[in-house]
Amino acid sequence: MLGTIQKFMEEGGPFMYIIDAVAVIALAIAIERFVFLFFRFNINANAFMAQIQKLVMANNIDRAIKLCNAAGNAALPRVIKAGLTRANKGEVEIANAIEESSLEVLPQIQKRTNSLVTLAQIATYLGLLGTIQGMIQAFDAVATAAPEQKATALASAISIAMNTTMLGLIVAVPTMALHLILTNITQKIIQEIDQHSVKLQNLLVSRGKGATLEK
C-alpha cells in the first residue's frame, strides 16, 4: 500500500508535493476552526439566555454579568455582557454597546474559514498545471519512441500525467466539504448572536421603562 502511494507521488512529479502542502494547510485551518467554533465560541444559546432573562427580570444584573464571565470566551455571552454593562443607560447606549461588541466578535468567528475555498481552488489548479506539464513531457517522450511503442508509451504517460489532477481533486473536494460544514456552524452562531442580542436589548429597554413608570 505504502509502495503504491509512493509510486503514485513520484510519478506525478513535484506538483504532487505542493498539493500535499496545500492539504496540510487546509487540514490545520479546519481543525483550528472546529476547535474554536465547537469548544470556544459555541454555547447552548437558548439555555443561557433563559437564565439571563430570569436574572434581568429579577433586576439581578450583576449576577447576569457574572454568568457571562463564567462562559469564558463564548461569543454570545461576550455580546450579551456588553449590553448588560449598559443596562441602566438609555436605549441608544445599550444598542451601541451590543453593536460594538458584535463588531469585535464576528470577525473572530468568521476568520480563516473562507480561506478553505481558496485552498481548494489552488489544489485544483495545481493539479491541472501538473497534468499539463506531464502531458508536455509525455508527448516529448513519445516523439522519440519507436513507432511500435508510441501508443503504449503515450497511454502510460497520460495515465501518469493525470495523477496530479486526481490528487488535486482528492484534496479540493473534502476541503470544500469542510468549508460548508464550518460555514453552517459559523452562521448558526452569528444568527444566535443577532437574535438574542435584539431580545436582550428589548428586555433591557422595557425594564428601564418599567422602572421609570414605578418612580
C-alpha positions in Angstrom: 0.0 0.0 0.0 2.7 2.5 1.0 4.7 1.5 -2.0 1.8 2.2 -4.3 1.3 5.6 -2.7 5.0 6.4 -3.0 5.0 5.4 -6.7 1.8 7.5 -7.3 3.5 10.5 -5.7 6.8 10.1 -7.5 5.2 9.6 -10.9 3.2 12.7 -10.5 6.2 15.0 -10.2 6.9 18.0 -7.9 3.4 19.4 -8.1 2.2 16.4 -6.1 4.2 17.6 -3.1 3.0 21.1 -3.4 -0.6 19.8 -3.4 0.2 17.8 -0.3 1.4 21.0 1.4 -1.9 22.7 0.5 -3.7 19.7 2.0 -1.8 20.0 5.3 -2.5 23.8 5.5 -6.2 23.2 4.8 -6.4 20.5 7.4 -4.7 22.6 10.0 -7.1 25.5 9.4 -10.1 23.2 9.5 -9.0 21.6 12.8 -8.3 25.0 14.4 -11.7 26.4 13.3 -13.5 23.3 14.6 -11.8 23.6 18.0 -12.7 27.3 18.2 -16.2 27.1 16.9 -17.3 24.0 18.9 -15.3 24.4 22.2 -14.6 28.1 22.5 -17.2 30.2 20.7 -20.2 27.9 20.9 -22.7 27.7 23.7 -26.3 26.4 24.3 -27.8 29.7 23.4 -31.4 29.0 24.5 -30.5 27.7 27.9 -28.0 30.5 28.5 -30.5 33.2 27.5 -33.2 31.7 29.6 -31.0 32.2 32.7 -30.1 35.7 31.6 -33.7 36.6 31.1 -34.7 35.4 34.6 -31.9 37.4 36.2 -32.7 40.6 34.3 -36.4 40.2 35.1 -35.3 39.8 38.8 -33.3 43.0 38.4 -30.1 41.0 39.2 -27.8 42.5 36.5 -24.6 41.9 38.4 -25.3 38.1 38.6 -26.2 38.1 34.9 -22.8 39.7 34.1 -21.1 37.1 36.3 -22.9 34.4 34.3 -21.5 35.9 31.1 -18.0 35.9 32.6 -18.3 32.3 33.6 -18.9 31.3 30.0 -15.3 32.2 29.1 -14.7 33.3 25.5 -18.0 32.0 24.1 -19.2 34.5 21.5 -22.8 35.1 22.6 -22.1 35.8 26.3 -19.5 38.4 25.3 -22.0 40.3 23.3 -24.7 39.9 25.9 -22.3 41.1 28.6 -21.7 44.3 26.6 -25.4 45.1 26.7 -25.7 44.2 30.4 -23.0 46.6 31.4 -25.1 49.4 29.9 -28.3 48.1 31.5 -29.0 51.3 33.4 -28.2 53.5 30.4 -30.5 54.6 27.6 -31.6 52.6 24.6 -29.0 54.1 22.3 -26.1 53.3 24.6 -27.3 49.7 25.0 -27.6 49.3 21.3 -24.2 50.9 20.7 -22.5 48.6 23.3 -24.1 45.5 21.7 -23.1 46.6 18.2 -19.5 47.4 19.2 -19.1 44.0 20.9 -20.6 42.3 17.9 -18.1 44.0 15.6 -15.3 42.7 17.7 -16.6 39.1 18.0 -17.9 38.4 14.5 -14.5 38.6 12.7 -13.1 36.2 15.2 -15.9 33.7 14.4 -15.5 34.1 10.6 -11.7 34.4 10.2 -9.9 31.8 8.0 -13.0 29.8 7.1 -13.2 31.3 3.6 -9.5 30.6 3.0 -10.5 26.9 2.7 -12.3 27.8 -0.6 -9.1 29.4 -1.9 -7.0 26.4 -0.9 -9.4 24.0 -2.6 -9.1 26.1 -5.8 -5.4 26.2 -5.5 -5.2 22.4 -5.2 -7.4 22.0 -8.3 -5.3 24.5 -10.3 -2.1 22.9 -9.2 -3.4 19.5 -10.3 -4.3 20.8 -13.7 -1.0 22.6 -14.0 0.9 19.4 -13.1 -1.2 17.4 -15.7 -0.4 20.0 -18.4 3.3 19.7 -17.6 3.1 15.9 -17.6 1.3 15.9 -20.9 4.1 18.1 -22.5 6.7 15.7 -21.1 4.6 12.7 -22.4 4.5 14.0 -25.9 8.2 14.8 -25.9 8.9 11.2 -24.7 6.6 9.7 -27.4 8.2 11.7 -30.1 11.5 9.8 -29.5 9.9 6.4 -29.0 9.9 3.6 -31.6 6.8 3.6 -33.9 5.5 0.3 -32.5 5.8 1.6 -28.9 4.3 5.0 -29.4 0.7 4.0 -28.5 1.7 2.2 -25.3 4.2 4.9 -24.3 1.5 7.7 -24.8 -1.1 5.8 -22.8 1.3 5.2 -20.0 2.5 8.8 -20.0 -1.0 10.3 -20.0 -2.0 8.0 -17.1 0.9 9.3 -15.1 0.2 12.9 -16.1 -3.4 12.6 -14.7 -2.1 11.8 -11.2 -1.8 15.5 -10.2 -5.4 16.2 -11.3 -6.6 13.3 -9.3 -4.7 14.3 -6.2 -5.8 17.9 -6.6 -9.4 16.9 -6.6 -8.9 14.5 -3.7 -7.7 17.5 -1.7 -10.2 20.0 -3.1 -13.4 18.1 -2.6 -13.0 17.3 1.2 -11.7 20.9 1.7 -14.9 22.3 0.1 -17.0 20.0 2.3 -15.2 21.2 5.4 -15.8 24.8 4.4 -19.5 24.1 4.0 -19.7 22.5 7.5 -17.7 25.3 9.1 -19.8 28.0 7.3 -23.0 26.4 8.6 -21.7 26.4 12.2 -20.5 30.0 11.8 -23.8 31.2 10.5 -25.6 29.4 13.4 -23.5 31.2 16.0 -24.0 34.6 14.2 -27.7 34.1 13.9 -27.9 33.3 17.6 -26.0 36.5 18.4 -28.2 38.6 16.2 -31.4 37.1 17.6 -30.6 37.1 21.3 -28.9 40.5 21.3 -32.0 42.1 20.0 -34.1 40.2 22.6 -31.8 41.4 25.3 -31.9 45.0 24.1 -35.7 44.9 24.1 -35.8 43.4 27.5 -33.4 46.0 29.0 -35.3 48.8 27.4 -38.7 47.6 28.7 -37.1 47.1 32.1 -35.9 50.7 32.1 -39.3 52.0 31.1 -40.9 49.9 33.8 -38.5 51.3 36.4 -39.3 54.9 35.2 -43.1 54.3 35.5 -42.7 53.0 39.0 -41.0 56.2 40.0 
